[in-house]
């Protein structure tokens, strides 16, 4: 697959403030990539530089092999959808959607035909004569999306477009936009701070932290294979246990903790005996077990149960251990909840324990 967009050593400074720091990122043609990160991490600034609304301080932005740093916004052939939709309140839906084509001087008959197709594509054909104030938030979002797609751009940029919608509508729009992306073969660059949104919609996620890309990968890679503490903590909930490498075995590592207790974790390259590390274990990988028999492929720990919280599809259980500190488990909602103070055994697969350097 060809590279559609490339950022090469791109930086953005506002005076002494560095917002983007020598960032490098390739985006493939036809993929849906989410720029994910906390507020102030630089993701929206990068999108605005790609759209041409703000210039890069240094570095190159390349689209289809051509440097576009000096190309004005209206000549970049990119559709843009903003969080506030930016619809014209005095225009009806059809005129809002037609506006980009009118600015390009297309014939009226051609404009009418394209507007009809675009509104049908987002299932708003029956509302062409309404004003934005007469639409729901989800309908306004669809109008903004139709307007971004009306001139058939190959690249669509979205800056947190679902942030103003309620939970149920936001989830429905996530699936609608993903289906539209697949049907049209667009390259979509999607800015969000919502990890669930990024995991649901994306082919790949670029995780931002303080103006740099912390990790890039598929949703499964980002969630299951975090490479840094920040990535592990920002995406989902995780347990981080501080220890040192005690031994490197054929297919696993033996980790020692402060009182001499040990765990085994999945083998990892570039680590040495005696090195300070953190063991990462996702709460849903932990099971409460009635068996205290040792196993070659599972770690077994004795813990004291704390508070349990029913959360619909699982129960979140707080646990305290003498050797490893606090641990969170997410167990099947049908499993009995251990009363606080109960001593329980918990277990988890050795291969579910990922190790990163401290």
N, C-alpha and C positions, 0 to 999 in steps of 0.2 A: 504494500500500500504506500502511495506517495505521501511525502510530507507536505502538508498544506500550509502550515504556519510554523515559523521558527523564530524564537527569541534568542539572540546571541549577545551575551554579556550586557544585558539591558539593565540600566540603573535609572532611578528617578530620585532627585533631591529637591527639596523645598528649603533653600538656604542651607543650613547645617543639618537639617533633618533628612535622613536617608530612609525613603519609603520602600524602594526596590533596590536590592544590592546585587549587582552583577549576575542577574538571573539568566539561566539557560533552560529552554524548554522547547520541545518539538511536539506539534499537534498534527496527527495524521488526518489525511483527507477522509471525510465521512464519519469521523468518530464523534462521540459525545463525551467531552471532557469537562469535569467540574473542577473549578478552582475553589478549594475548600480551606477555611481557616478562620480564626477568631477575628473580631473587629480590629482594624489597624494592622493586619498582617500583610497588606499590599495587594490583595487579589483584585479588588475593584480598580485600583490604580492601574494595574496591568491591563485590565479590560479596556479602560478608557484610553490607554496608549495604543492598544490594538485598533480601537475604533477611530482614533485620530482626534479625540476631544482634548487630549493633553499630550505634549511632546515628551519623548524620552530625553533624559539628560545625557545619556551616552548609550552606546550599543546599537544593535541593528534589529529591526523588526522586518522579517522577510515573509512574503506570501507568494506561493507558487514560484519561488526562486527569485523574486524581485524585491529589492529593498523599498519599503513603503514609508519610511520615516517622514519624508517630505510630501507625501501624497495627501491632499486634503480629504477630509472626512467623506464628502459627497462622492468622491471618486474611488473609494475603497470597496464599493459594492458589497457592503455588509449590512444585514438587517440587525437592528438593535431593539431590545425590549427592556424597559426600565422597571424598577420596582413600583413607581407611582403611575406607570402606564403612559403618562404624558399625552393623554387624549385631548383634543380640542373640544371644550364644553359646548361651543356654539354650533358645532357640526354634528350631523347625524352619523350613524355608524358607517354607512356607505361612503360618505365624504371623508371621514377620518381615514378609512382604509385606502381611498383613492389618492390621498394627498401626495404620497411619494411619486406616483405616476404623473400627476399633474405638474409637479416640479420638474419632471424629466421631459415634459412636453409631448406626451403620447396622445394620439387621437382619442376623442371622446368615446367612440365605439369600442376601441380596444380597451380603454380604461373600464368601461361598464362590464365588459366580458370578464376581465381579470378580477374585478371586485366581486362579481357573482361567484366565480370559482373559489376565490380566497375565503369568502364568507361561508360557502358550503363546506369547505375543508375544515373549518372550525365550528361547524354546525350552528351558524348564526344567520343563515340566509333569511329567515323569517323576521329578523330584527333590524334589517338594514335601515329602516326609517326612524329608529329611536335615537335619542340623545344619550350620551354617556351617563347622565344623571338618572336615567330611567332603567339602567342596567344594574345587575348585581356585580359584586367584585369579580366573580369568576367570569362573567360575561365580558366585563371590561378587559380582563386579562386576555381573553380570546380575541377581542378586537385588536389589542396591541400586538398580539402574535400574528394575526392576519395582516396587519399593516407592515410588520417586519418582513413578511414572506411575499408580499404582493408583487415586488419587482424581481422575484425568483433569484435571490442571492444564493451563493453556494455556502456562505458562512453566516451564521446567526449568533449574535452575542446577547446573553441574557444576564442582567444584573439583579439578582435576588427577586425575580418576577413574581414569586409565590408568597413572599413574606407577609403580605397584607391579608391573605385569605385565611379562613378558619380551617381547622385541622382536617375535617372530612373533605372539604373542597380542595384543599391543598394536595391531599393524597390522590384525589381523582385526577387533578391537573398534572401531577407528576407522570401518571400512566399515559395520559392523553398526549403530553409533549413527547414522551419517549416513543410512543407509537407513531407520531407525526415524523419524528426524526428518522425512524427506520423506513417509513414509507417513502419519504422524499430524498433520502440519502444525503442530508445536509451535514456540514461540519458545524457542531454546536459547541460554543464555549460558554459555560454556565457558572456564574459566581454564586456561592452560597456559604452560609456559616452553619447550615443545618446538616449534620453528618448523615442522618437518615435519608434526607433528600438526595445527597450525593451518592450514597450506597444504592439507592433505588434506581436512579436515572442513568448513571454513567457507565460508559465503557472503561474509562480510566478516571482516576482522581489525582490531582496535583495538590498535595497538602502544603499550605503556606504557613510560615512561622517567621515573623520579624523580617519580612521583605525577601525571604528566600524560600525555595521549594525544599521542604523537609523530606518528602518522599513522593514518588510517582508510581502508580501501579493500578491494577484492576481493583474494584471494590473488595474482592476476596483477598487479594494480596495485601491491601492496606489494612484490612481488619485482622486477618490471620497471621500476617508476617510483618508486623511493625518493626522498623529498624532502629527507632529511637524511643526514648521515654516519652517525648512529646507526642509522637504518633500513637503510641500505645494508649496514652491517657486521653487524647482528644477524640479518638474514634472509639466510641463505646466505653464501657466500664471494664477495668482490668485490675488484677491484683499484681502488685510489684513487691517482690520479696528480696531483701538485700542479703547477699552472701558472697562467698569467694569460691573459685574453682578449686576443688580438692583433688580431682583426678580426671584425666581424659581417657575415656574408654573407647571401645571400637565404634559403637553407635550411639553413645550417650556421654553426658558429663555428670560427674558426681559433685554436687554443690554442698559446701559446708556452711553452717550458720553459727551465730554467736555462741551458742552453748554446746557446740559440737554435733548437733543434729544434722542430718544430711537429707538431701533430695536428689533424684536423678532427673536430668533434663535432656532435651534433644541435643544431639551433637551440633556444634557450630564452629565454623572456621575462624582463624585469626584470634583465638583466645588461648591464654596460657595458664598453667597451674599457678595458683596464688593470686590471680587477677580478681579484682573486685567487680562484681556483676550484679545484675538484677534478673530475677526469674519472673517472666510474665505468664500469667495464667488467667484466661478469661473465665468469669464466674459461671457461665453456662457449661463449662467443661468439668466442673466439680460435681461430684455425686456424694450424697449421704449414703453410707453403706452400713449394713449390719455385719459385714465380714471383717474380721481383724487379721485375716491370713495374709502374709506377704505375697507379692506378685512380681514377676520379672518385668512386666510392662506397665505397672501402675505404682504410683506413690500412695502411701497410706499414712494419714495423719490423724492424731486424736485432737479434738477441739471441744470447746465449750460454746454452746449455742447462745446467741444473744437475741435481738429482736428479729421477728419474721414479718415481712410485709407482702400481702397478696397483691399481685400486679397484673391480674388477668390471665395471661398465658404462662406465667411462672410465679414462683414465690421467691422473694429475695431474702436470704438468710444471712445475718451477720454472725461471724464466728470469731472466736479468740483462741489463739494457740500460744503455748509457752515459748516455742522456739522460733516461730516464723512471723509472729505479730498478727494483726487482724487480717481476716480473709472474708471475702464476700462470695457466696454461692447463689446461683439461680437454679432452683430445682423444679421438677415437674409440679404443676399446680395441684395435681391429684395426690401428691405425696403428703404424708402427715407432717405437720409443722412441729419441729422439736420445741418444747417449752423452754424459755430462757433459763439458763443455768444447767441444762441437760448436757452431759458429756456424750459426744457423738464421734463416730469415725467418718472421715471424709477421704475420698480417693479421686485421683485424676491420672490420666494417661501420661506417661513420660514424654511422648511425642507432642503433647499439647503444651509442654513447658518450653517456652522460648527464652533464650538468654541474650541479653544485650550488655555491653560494657558500661560500667558506671563511670 
